[in-house]
């Protein structure tokens, strides 16, 4: 997947609703709010509507049960 300015690499992506995009990364212990904000900026450049939320999820928790997902970063676009 695509590299961003930081060291995190997005390993998976899944919409959980029309307004919530979840991006899976290998979590290394630091908050990933900056990565979520960068993803918002890129999505906005590509025409995404305002009001969308990007959540960064520890890929190791990103299974079928969304209640178990560990959110390690977040931004509102």
Secondary structure, 3 states (H helix, E strand, C coil): CCECCCCCEEEEEEEEECCEEEEEECCCCCCCHHHHHHHHHHHHHCCCCCCCEEEEEEHHHCCCCHHHCCEEEEEEC
